[in-house]
């Protein structure tokens, strides 16, 4: 799964990186400990309702997808990830997979390794202590995670009230590549720049084909580094969370 990531690039940098022409008015601060229910930047190709033109958009969505038919938006806290193998068929994600695919820019993501060695350090509960890793592009390039987004309307507010609409997203995960699978068996589905246009294409209405056609980044483009347990607490936030530590710390 992917339950925490880092996103420090500012809006101007992302506009340039993704060639966005429609840009949100919101300015999100650099976040080194992005957690579910936070607002994040997303990239989508939106088709005009007036004609067939398409524009690349840098927008904002809340992490945790809320289906349009949901009665309670709180359901989004449980829908932070969608499995690539099943997203196109599950009722919660099916429509978004065919019509609302996006990219979620990130610097890297965190994953927690559960040691199996009997001599591994243990917490106060006597269980092995999970070791967090920061997994990121070795060359410092942007990580474009595949995602789905949805719009949910609050029926208690007038339809023309901008506050009545909530935009949410989920991150698509896939089987971890060799090497990373020793830390966790899942990872975000990341799309290289050459695949952005095809993934975002609003005219591709076959969600399963869109997902299965993704040619992911090369297996060795990511590197994993152990980091301190400060990242475990979502209240901790800063570039120091990314600092590698010796494994015996």
N, C-alpha and C positions, 0 to 999 in steps of 0.2 A: 504494500500500500504506500501511499504518499500522504503523510499527515502533517508535515511541516516543511517549509522551504524558505529560501532567502531571495529577496527581490530588492536590489538597491538602485537599479537604473532609474533615472528621472524621466519625466514625461517627454522632454525634448529628445533625449537619446533614443527612446523607444519609437517616437514618431519617425526618426531618421532610419533606425534599424529595420522597421517593418514597412516603411513607405506609406504611412497612414495619411489620409487626406481629411478624414473626419476625426476630430479629437475632442475628448471629454473636457469639460471645464474644471473637473476635479483635479486636484494635485495631491497625490499620495506621497507620503514621506517614505524614505528608504526604510525597508523592513527586513531585519536579519532573522526574524523568527515568525514568519507568516504562519498563522494557525487558522483552522476552520472558523467560519463566520466573519472573518475579516474581509474588508473590501480590497480588491486587487485589480490590477490592470489586465485586460484581455484584448486580444486582437481578433477581428472578424471581418469578413467581406459581406457587407449588407447590400441587398438588392433594393433599388428604389421602388416604391409603390406606384409611382407615376409613370415610369418607363422601365426598360430592361437594364438600365445602367447599374453598375456595381461599384461600390466605393470601399476602400480599405479603412476600417475604423479602429481607433484605439479608444476603448471604453473602459468602464469600471463594472465589476460584478462582485457579489458576495460569494465567498467560498462555501459551497454546500448547496447542491441543486434542489430547487423546489419546483416540482412539476406544476404545470398550469392548473391541473385539476385538484391540487392539494387543498385541504380545508385549513390546515395550520402550517404556516411557513417554518415552524420549528422542526419540521421533518428534514430540512436541509442539513442540520447538524449531523445526521446519520448518512448523508449521501455526498460525501466529499470525494469519493473515488468511484469510477465505473470500470469494470473489467472489459478489456478490449474484446475478449472472447464472447461476451454476452450482451454488451451495451446496445447493440442494434436490435435486440429482441425483447429486452425487458421493458415493461410498460412505462417505468419511470424515466427511461432514457431514450426509448425508441424514436419518438418524434424529434427530439433534439439531435439524435445521431443522423437523421436524414435532412434536417433543415437548419440546425443551429450549432455548427462546429466552430471551434475557436482555438486560438493558441494562447497559452498562458506564459508570459515571459518570466524567467527566473535566472538567478545566478547559479543556483544549485539547490539540492534538497538534502534533508536529514533522514537518516535511517538508524534504527537501533538494533545492535547485534546482541543476541542472548548467548553468552558463552556456555559451552557444554563441558569444558574442562573442570573436573572436580576441584582443582586448586584455584579456580578463578575467584576474584574478590566477590564478597557477598554483602548484601545490604542488611539493614536492621531486622528484616523479616527472615533472614537466613537463606534467601534465594539468591542465585547468581545476579550480579549487578549488570544491567544492560549498558553497553558501551555505545554512545552516539557516534555516528560518522557523518561527515559532511561530504557529499558526493557532487562533483561539479566538473564542467568541461576543463580539461587540462590546459587548454590554451586561453582560458578566460572569456571565451565567446558566450553569447547569450544562449540559454537553454530555452527552447520553445516546446513546452509541454502541450500535448494534444488535450483538448478539453471540449466539453459540451456546455451550452448555456440555455437558459430558459427565462421566460418572463412570467411572473405571477402577479395577479391583480388582487389588491385588498378590496373585498366586496363592501367593506364598511365605509369606504371613501368614494367620492364622486369620480367617475371614470376620467374626467378631464383634469383631475388633480395629479400632478407629476408624482406626488408622494404615494399615490395609490399603486404604482408599479414597482415591483422588485425584480431586479435582474440577478440571477444566481448562476453559478457554474460548478462543474465537477471536473476532476482530473482523470483522464483515462490511464489505466495501468496495464502493464503487460508483464510477461515472465522476465525476470532479471537475467541479464547476460552473464556469461561465464566470468567468474571473478567476483562480481557484485552479488551473485547468488549465495555466496558464503555469508553475507551480511543479512540479506533478506531475499525471499523468493520472488518478490514483486518490485517493480520500479515504474516510474512514469513513462508513458510512451512519448518519446521525444522525436520531433520531426526536423530534419535538416532543412536549410533554406530552400534547396531545390524542390522540396515537397510542399512548401507552404501554400502555393497557389492551388494545387490540386486538392489539398485538405480543406481549404476554406471555400472552395468553389460552391456558391449557393445553387448552381444548376445541377449539381450532383445530389440527387435525392435518394440514392441507394446507400443507406447508412452502413450496411455491412460491407459493401464494396469499398466505400471510402476508407473504412478502418483496415480492411485486409489488404488494401493496395498501398498502405504506408510502407515506404522503404526507410527503416529507422537509421539513425546515426550509426557510424562504425562502432563495434563493440568496445574498442579500447579508447574512445574519445573522452570517457569519464575517468576521473581518479577519485578514490575514496581515502579520506584522511580522518583519523580519530580526533574528536574534539571534546571539550570539557562538558560536564554534566549540567552546566548552567543553562544550556539550551532546553533542558527538560522543563523548565519553568517558563511559560509563555510571557511572563512579565519581564523577563530578561531580554534585552534587545540592543544589539550593537555589533559592530564589525569584529569585536573580540570573540564573539561566538564562533567565528570561522577559523580561529587560530588553531593549527594542529598541535596536538600534545603527544608526548611519548605514551605508549600503551601501558606503561607501568605506573602512570600518574593516577 
